[in-house]
Amino acid sequence: MKWIEVQIKTTTEAEEAVANILYELGVGGLAIEDPNDILAFAKNEDDWDYIDPSLLKQDFEGVIIKGYFPESEDLIDKIELIKQNVEKIPQYNLDKGLGEVTTTEVYEKDWAESWKKYYKPKKIGEKIVVKPTWEEYEEKSGEIIVELDPGMAFGTGTHETTTMCIRALEKYTKPNSTIFDIGCGSGILSIAAAKLGGKRVVGVDLDELPVKVSKENVKLNKVSDVVEIRRGNLLDVVDEKADIIVSNIIAEIIVDLTSDITPYLKGDSIFISSGIIIEKIDMVVDALSKEGFKVLEISKMNGWACIVSKLEKDE
C-alpha cells in the first residue's frame, strides 16, 4: 500500500502541537526526529543499535515530524489544512520554527521496517523495561516488562517525557492506587501503572487511533482487568476520583487541566505532569500553586520537564 509522507520542520516547543494537528486529520502513523534525542543517544555507546548514523548528519537543527496518510480523494485538502494549522501555531504562543511542510510517496512495508530497526528493548526506569513485541529480551530480576506494538500510532516510550513519567509512577504508585492517564497515546503509562501495582487505571485520549492502539496494548500486556481506555477530551469522560493523575501532553493544556482537575483527585493526591519544555516550567508551577498544589519535584531531561505536585485536601 502506498502512503504519502507529510514532513513538517518545526521546534521542540511546537512538537506536540504539530502532532495534534496530524492526529486530528486522521494520520495513519507518526515519526518524530528530535536532534536532542539523537545527540543524547550518540553520547552512549550502548545505544548505538538504536541509531542510523546518517541521522547524525542532518542539516536541519530543529525537530522533523513525519505523518503518514493513505492516498485518498481528500488528501490534497488535508495537506492544505496541515499547512494552514501549522501557520496558526504562533497564536498559541509557541515557536513553530521553519514550519515548512513537504510531501513524499512511501510504501507501507518500507516505512514499517525502517523504524522497527531502531526500536529496541530499553530500560527507562528503575524497574520498567519497554520491549517491542517483535524483539527478544531476557528479563532480569526485579524488572517489569511492558510490551508495546505502537503499530501506526505515536508512543514508543523512548521520549524523555515518557521516561520521566514512568520514573514518577514507579515512585508514587501504591498497591491500592487509582490512576488516570490523561492523553494516553499508545497506553504505555496506563500499562506501566497497572504493572506497578495500581488497583484501577483509566486511560483517556481524544483521538481514535491512540485509543485503538492503547486497547490492543492493554490486552497484549494482560492488564485488561485493571486498565480501561476511554475516548474523550481530557476529563470529560471521567466521573471518579484518583490517587494519581498523570498527563504527558503540553504545557498549555496542563495549565488548562490544572484549573479543572481538583474535583477528580482524592485527598493527598499526586499530579504528574509532563510534555513541558523547560522554558515553561514557571508557567505550569504558577498555575499549580493557584489551585492549591504543592510542587514536590521537578525532573529535567534534554530540554523537557516533568513536574510532580501534591494536592492536600480533605476527602
C-alpha positions in Angstrom: 0.0 0.0 0.0 1.3 3.5 -0.9 1.3 6.2 1.7 2.1 9.9 1.5 4.7 11.1 4.0 4.0 14.7 5.2 7.1 16.2 6.7 7.0 19.3 8.9 10.1 21.1 10.1 9.4 22.7 13.4 10.7 23.1 17.0 10.8 21.1 20.2 8.4 23.6 21.7 5.8 23.0 18.9 6.3 19.3 18.7 3.1 18.2 20.5 1.0 20.9 18.7 2.1 19.7 15.3 1.4 16.0 16.3 -2.1 17.0 17.4 -2.7 18.7 14.1 -1.8 15.5 12.3 -3.9 13.3 14.7 -7.0 15.5 14.1 -6.7 14.9 10.4 -6.5 11.1 10.8 -2.8 10.5 10.4 -2.0 6.8 9.9 1.4 6.9 11.6 3.8 9.4 13.2 7.6 9.6 13.5 9.5 12.4 15.3 13.1 13.2 14.8 14.5 15.4 17.5 18.2 16.3 17.5 18.2 16.4 21.3 17.2 12.7 21.3 19.7 11.8 18.7 22.6 13.5 20.4 21.7 12.0 23.8 21.8 8.5 22.2 25.0 9.3 20.4 26.8 10.0 23.7 26.1 6.5 25.0 27.9 3.7 23.2 25.4 1.2 24.5 22.6 2.8 22.5 24.2 2.7 19.0 22.0 -0.1 17.9 19.1 2.4 18.2 20.5 4.8 15.6 21.1 5.1 11.9 24.4 7.1 11.8 23.0 9.1 8.9 20.6 10.7 11.3 23.6 12.5 12.9 24.4 14.3 9.6 21.1 16.2 9.4 21.5 19.8 8.2 18.3 20.9 10.0 18.7 21.7 13.7 15.0 21.7 14.6 12.5 18.9 15.0 11.3 16.9 12.0 7.8 15.4 12.3 6.7 12.9 9.7 3.0 11.9 9.4 1.8 9.2 7.1 -1.5 9.4 5.2 -3.1 6.8 2.8 -3.8 8.0 -0.7 -7.3 9.4 -0.8 -9.5 11.9 -2.7 -9.3 14.4 0.1 -5.6 14.1 0.6 -4.8 17.5 -1.0 -7.3 19.2 1.2 -5.7 17.6 4.3 -2.3 18.7 3.3 -3.5 22.3 2.8 -5.2 22.1 6.3 -1.9 21.0 7.8 -0.1 24.0 6.3 -2.8 26.4 7.5 -2.8 25.0 11.0 1.0 25.0 11.3 0.9 28.7 10.3 -1.5 29.3 13.2 0.7 27.8 15.9 2.2 31.2 16.9 -1.3 32.2 18.0 -0.8 29.8 21.0 2.5 31.4 22.0 4.5 28.6 20.5 7.5 28.9 18.2 6.7 27.0 15.1 10.2 27.4 13.7 10.6 27.0 10.0 7.1 25.5 9.7 7.9 24.0 6.3 5.6 21.3 5.0 6.7 18.9 2.3 5.4 15.5 0.9 6.9 12.3 -0.3 5.5 9.0 -1.5 6.4 5.9 0.5 5.3 2.3 0.7 3.9 0.9 3.9 6.4 -2.1 4.1 9.4 0.1 3.7 8.2 2.6 6.3 7.3 -0.1 8.9 10.6 -1.9 8.5 12.7 1.3 8.6 11.5 2.4 12.0 11.3 -1.0 13.6 15.1 -1.5 13.4 15.6 1.5 15.7 13.1 0.4 18.3 14.8 -2.0 20.7 14.1 -3.1 24.3 15.1 -0.2 26.7 15.1 0.1 30.5 13.5 3.6 31.1 13.0 3.4 34.9 14.4 1.5 37.9 12.1 -1.4 37.1 10.2 -0.7 33.8 11.6 -2.1 30.6 9.8 -1.2 27.3 10.0 -4.1 24.8 8.6 -4.1 21.3 6.7 -7.2 20.6 8.9 -8.4 17.8 12.2 -8.2 19.9 13.6 -10.9 22.2 14.6 -9.9 25.7 15.8 -11.8 28.7 14.1 -10.4 31.8 16.3 -9.7 34.7 15.4 -10.0 38.4 13.2 -7.2 39.6 12.4 -5.9 36.1 8.8 -5.2 34.9 8.3 -5.7 31.2 5.9 -3.5 29.2 5.4 -4.9 25.7 4.4 -2.4 23.0 3.4 -2.5 19.4 2.8 1.1 18.5 1.5 0.0 15.1 1.0 3.2 13.2 0.5 5.3 16.3 2.8 7.6 18.4 4.3 6.4 21.7 7.2 4.0 21.8 8.2 5.0 25.3 11.6 6.3 24.4 10.9 10.0 24.7 12.2 11.9 27.7 8.8 13.0 28.9 7.6 9.3 28.9 10.7 8.2 30.8 10.2 10.9 33.5 6.6 10.0 33.9 7.5 6.3 34.2 10.0 7.1 36.9 7.5 9.2 38.8 4.9 6.4 38.6 7.5 4.0 40.0 8.0 6.3 42.9 4.4 7.2 43.8 2.2 4.2 42.7 0.9 2.2 45.6 -0.9 -1.2 45.6 -4.4 0.4 46.0 -3.9 3.4 43.8 -6.5 4.6 41.3 -4.7 6.3 38.4 -5.9 8.4 35.5 -3.7 8.7 32.4 -4.9 11.8 30.5 -3.7 11.7 26.9 -2.7 8.0 26.9 -1.2 7.8 23.4 0.0 4.2 23.0 -1.1 3.3 26.5 2.4 2.9 27.9 1.8 4.9 31.1 -1.5 3.2 31.8 0.1 -0.2 31.4 3.1 0.7 33.5 0.8 2.0 36.2 -1.1 -1.3 36.3 2.1 -3.4 36.3 3.5 -1.3 39.2 0.5 -2.4 41.3 -2.2 0.2 40.6 -5.6 -1.2 41.5 -7.6 0.7 38.8 -6.3 2.6 35.8 -8.3 4.8 33.4 -6.6 6.0 30.2 -8.2 8.7 28.1 -7.3 10.0 24.6 -9.3 12.3 22.3 -8.2 10.5 19.1 -9.5 7.2 17.7 -6.1 5.8 16.7 -4.4 6.1 20.1 -7.5 4.7 21.8 -7.4 1.7 19.4 -3.7 1.1 19.9 -3.9 1.5 23.6 -6.7 -1.1 23.9 -4.6 -3.5 21.9 -1.5 -2.9 24.0 -3.5 -3.3 27.2 -4.7 -6.7 26.0 -1.2 -7.7 24.9 0.1 -6.9 28.4 -2.7 -8.9 30.1 -3.9 -5.9 32.3 -7.4 -5.6 30.9 -8.8 -6.4 34.3 -7.1 -3.2 35.7 -6.9 -0.8 32.8 -9.9 0.8 31.0 -9.3 3.0 27.9 -11.8 5.7 27.1 -12.2 8.1 24.2 -12.8 11.6 25.2 -11.5 15.1 25.8 -9.3 15.2 28.9 -11.5 14.6 32.0 -14.9 14.9 30.2 -15.4 11.1 30.3 -14.2 10.6 33.9 -16.5 10.7 36.9 -14.4 9.0 39.5 -11.6 10.3 41.8 -8.0 9.2 41.5 -5.0 8.9 43.8 -2.7 9.8 40.9 -3.3 11.7 37.7 -0.6 11.6 35.0 -0.7 13.7 31.9 2.0 13.8 29.3 0.7 16.5 26.9 2.0 20.1 26.5 2.4 22.9 29.0 -0.6 25.0 27.8 -3.0 22.0 28.1 -1.5 21.1 31.5 -2.3 24.7 32.7 -5.9 24.4 31.5 -6.2 20.9 33.1 -4.9 22.2 36.4 -7.9 24.5 36.8 -10.4 21.6 36.3 -8.6 18.7 38.0 -9.2 19.2 41.7 -12.7 17.5 41.8 -11.2 14.4 40.3 -8.5 13.9 43.0 -8.8 12.3 46.4 -7.2 13.8 49.5 -3.3 13.8 49.5 -3.3 13.0 45.7 -0.4 13.3 43.2 -0.5 15.0 39.9 2.3 14.0 37.5 2.5 16.5 34.5 4.9 16.4 31.6 5.3 17.3 28.0 6.6 20.7 29.4 9.6 22.4 27.8 12.0 23.8 30.4 11.1 27.4 29.4 7.5 26.9 30.5 8.2 25.3 33.9 7.4 28.6 35.8 4.1 28.9 33.9 2.9 25.5 35.0 4.2 25.9 38.6 2.3 29.2 38.9 -0.9 27.5 37.7 -0.5 24.6 40.1 0.2 27.0 43.0 -3.0 28.9 42.3 -5.0 25.7 42.5 -3.5 24.7 45.8 -0.9 22.2 44.6 2.5 21.9 46.3 5.3 21.1 43.9 7.2 18.0 45.2 9.8 17.7 42.5 10.8 18.8 39.0 12.8 16.5 36.8 14.6 17.7 33.6 15.9 15.8 30.6 17.2 17.2 27.3 15.0 20.4 27.4 11.9 18.7 28.8 10.5 18.8 32.3 8.2 16.6 34.5 6.5 18.3 37.5 5.2 16.2 40.4 2.8 18.0 42.7 0.5 17.1 45.5 -3.0 18.3 46.3 -3.5 18.4 50.1 -7.2 18.5 50.9 -9.8 16.6 52.9 -11.7 13.7 51.3 
